[in-house]
């Protein structure tokens, strides 16, 4: 992953965008990450949005905890309940 200082980004933004087509480029301000340019090749906007959604990731973590605790229901049971 590459980083680009925001204060320098106005001069190097075009280069960062070109690099961002191949690998993630992190933009920083005073050495701290503030944003990222992420390659979109093979990724749709919905997948990117879900992958960065705190709410969605929280739902996934809760679901995995339930699976680990054997509190989850089977697919067959879920289908039975929603009919």
N, C-alpha and C positions, 0 to 999 in steps of 0.2 A: 504494500500500500504506500502511496506517495503522499506527501503533504506539501501544501503551498501556503505561504503566509498571505493573509488577506490583504495586508498593506501592499504587497507586491502583486496581488492577483489582477489588479486592473491592467498591469503591463503584461502579465503572463496568463491572463484568463483564456485567451485563445489557445495557447499551448496546453493549458490544464484541461480544457475541453477535448482537445485532440487526444491527450493521454487518457482521459476519462472514457474514451471509447474502448480502450483495451484493458484498463485496470482502474480500481477505485483510487480517486485522488481526494485527499482530505484537505479542506481549507482551514487554516488556523488564524487566530487573532491572538497576538502576544504569546504564541506558542501553545495555545489551547485550541483543540478542535471545535469548530463551529458549524461546519457543513461538509458534505461530501458530494463529489461528482462520481456517479456510479454508472458503469457500463450497462446499457439496456439491451445489448445483443442477446436475443433469446428470452428476454424477460418482458412480460406485459405490465402495464401500469397497475393493474389490480394486484398482481403478485407482489410487486414492489410495495404497494400500499399496505397489504396484509402483513408482509414481512417486517414492516417498520411500525406497525400499529401496536401500541402498548396494550390496548384493550384486547385485541385479538391474541397477542402473545400471552396475556394473562389467562385468557380462556384456555389456550392450549396447555399452559402449565398446570392449571387446575384439573383439566381432563387427564393429563398424564399422572398426576397425583392420585386421582380416583382409580385409574387403571392399576397403579402400583398397589393401592390399598384394596384391590378387588371389589371396589364399590361400583364399577361400571356394569352396564347391562349389555347383553349380546345384541348383535344386529337383528336377529330374529325377534328378540323381545321388544326392541325399539320399533320394529315394523308392526308387531302386534299392537303396541300401545297407540300408534298413530293412525290406525285404521278406524 
